[in-house]
Amino acid sequence: MAALAVATVLLPLMAGCGAGDDDSDPGAKGTEATAGQQGGSKSADKGSGAFPESGVIVTAVCSVPASKPAVVTVTGWDPETWERTVSRDFTVPAEAVVAEADDVASPLVELCADNFPGVSASEDGPRAVAPTRLRQLFDKDFSRMAVVLIDRETEATGVGYVDTSGKLTKLSGEQGEDFGDTPKEENAVFAQDGSAVWFTETDSSDHVRIASRSVAGDHAVTEHGGGDGSYMDEAGLALAGDPVRGLFGKEVRISPDGRRATAFITWKGYNVADVPQRSALLKAERVKANRMPFDADCSPYGWVDDRTVLCGPRLEKAEDPKRENSFWTLDTSRLDGTADLPKGALGGPIIPATDRKNTVRAISQNGKQMIFASIQGTRLDFFVSAIAPGATPKKITARGANRALSVGEVLEWR
């Protein structure tokens, strides 16, 4: 997303922020805050019990203190009152991959980016709707979190998971004595039923395999697919459908019915792909996909329903002035594989064109509403809007909304 590009930093990030002890509201009015400023969460008012099946926005925030283990806090928020309803902490094991410097792919690395002591936040404000792989870092009820583990001596990596008590379960065995490539299991994500952790492994010839390890029994590997992973830097793993299939690609977002996915495909741009019958790499000539027409000017935020994608401008400036810093929908069922934009496929602008920097933070499960961050100068506000052409955004004034939405990832709005 253009609104998420790394930019000049404004404010220093304090060690441990995001899941720290400061519960003060960064803004003096409503949810007003400063772009680049990090919010906080206070452990003292955490709820207990299960996450509600509906009426909750679930966020994840990573805190990386200077001298303590990293902690990921998953919180449920009431979207009407913006009060915390439930919150869980996952203490990250010392051998888990958290930092980009390890050069190991993991959704946890993405979640924890910009949260290290001495690293500053971006002036472009909060992140966009989390891609599918970040939600799948956790099982369905947010009781376990998948991790990639590294042997600092050999740089071999394997997968496992950690629960809210801090217990680490390693699923990968010890490295064998045979002469061969160093094990490189990465991109760990949870099957939503909690039965397995899926991962990828890339060998010295850039061949990527997609596999899983059961959380029960001897954790033996089950192979699901693979292919040539060249020109797929920064790709990640997302799971789709029933039976589950793994999709290895860039910026993958799965439709609610698990049958389609948006992804950025090298040399083809943003595409809408049919989820194949078996696990696969989302790259040119490997899957059935329709390129999003240039005239759609669509950088996809996520799915509104099984066929409709919510879009924002691909670049910093929209092709159509009426869509400047706005959002719109694209009916992917009308795409025919040509470069032309089919009639009736593109929805009208949802919010008025302005000079604000706007980023979608959350899409409701029923596809009727969205929450977006809006930056005006250095001021950050949050708005809720219907997902319909000509909608009138309503500013969210509850003080808790800034704590919920200013940092980390929004994983679900259900």
Secondary structure, 3 states (H helix, E strand, C coil): CHHHCCCCEEEECCCCCCCCCCCCCCCCCCCCEECCCCCCCCHHHCCCCCCCCCCCEEEEEEECCCCCCCEEEEEEECCCCCCEEEEEEEECCCCECCCHHHCCCCHHHHHHCCCCCCCEEECCCCCCCCCHHHHCCECCCCCEEEEEEECCCCCCEEEEEEECCCCEEECCCCCCCCCCCCCEEEEEEECCCCCEEEEEEECCCCEEEEEEEECCCCCCEEEEEEEECCCCCCCEEEEECCCCEEEEEEEEEECCCCCEEEEEECCCEEEEEECCCCCEECCCCCCCEEECCHHHCCEEEEECCCCEEEEECCCCCCCCHHHCCCCEEEEHHHCCCCCCCCCCCECCCCCCCCCCEEEEEEECCCCCEEEEEEEECCEEEEEEEECCCCCCCEECCCCHHHHHHCCCEEEEEC
